[in-house]
Amino acid sequence: MARIKDVAAHAGVSVATVSRVLNDNPSVTEETRTRVYAAMRELSYVPNAVARSLRTEATKTLGLIIGDIANPFFAELARAVEDTARAAGYTVIIGNADERAEEQDHYVRTLLEQRVDGLLICPTAEVTPLVEEIARAGGPLVFLDRTLPGVHVPSVRADGTDAIRALVAHLRQLGHRRIAFISGPARLSTGRERTGAFLAAMAEHGLEVHPEYVQAGDFRSGSGRALTARLLDLPEPPQVIFAGDNLMTLGALDEIRARGLRIPGDVALASFDDVPWFPHVDPAITAISQPAAELGKRGVRVILDRLGGRPAESVSLPAVLVVRQSCGEGRDVS
């Protein structure tokens, strides 16, 4: 097994520099960091924290790292993980990656040092050497909500393909033709999947996709508002804005209301992700609902299967369309 001094020699740096890279020290240049990561991959180097975590005795604790604690979807998922784990006799330690790879790895490293029995991660877009090495070493790891290319671990996620198809069919039936989509970032599996499903559904229903109607956000409210402004400022604005997650929907709602526009009279609004207060907005928001709580429960079951030496299979649960009043339901918009 490669040692840290082997990585240093292979990368042409000191052992201290490799250590600084492993600990996310900001003094390391990006070029040096990239070279050290490449050496780690080429030598199949397993960091000490990973190696120790694979030898530890059970602590009855699980680590959960989520993408953004401000997102109600992740809050509901985390609650379900905690409740299900507690019922099985486990304590959950939660970290918020804030959608940043360096924050994610900080929590991964910390949780491994705390000897958690297993990790549930909603991964950021970047495939980091630390997560890659845990997977390669066979560590007890499960991905929630998202996947990473080339990293083969069990995942528990929602599939929104059928729900997006149902939404586009619903919008078409209501008479809408100019439908815009504020997607998530293409670097995230959820962003790519939702965009692909939207484009496929539009083609299936014979609806033209105007390039300017597909805008990439970042799953946060600020991008939802900014991109809604961009869409509404077009010479021919869309009839419907479909936002790719709940926070971007809230941003879109803010911009629409700031302009004094009526929903759905001036522009219709739909959301991927439902939240408890969407039914209480006037008009109530038509949304695609993900089974966040069930994802959390299933994630715990999968990690416990891994810890118990049982087969751990990936799980895909369907999202569903919840029709309300924000897209012109009950009126002709043609």
Helices and strands as residue ranges (DSSP letters): H 4-11, H 15-22, H 30-43, H 48-53, E 61-66, H 72-87, E 91-96, H 101-113, E 118-121, H 129-136, E 141-144, E 155-159, H 161-173, E 179-183, H 189-204, G 211-213, E 214-216, H 221-232, E 240-243, H 246-258, E 268-272, G 278-280, E 286-289, H 292-307, E 315-318, E 320-322
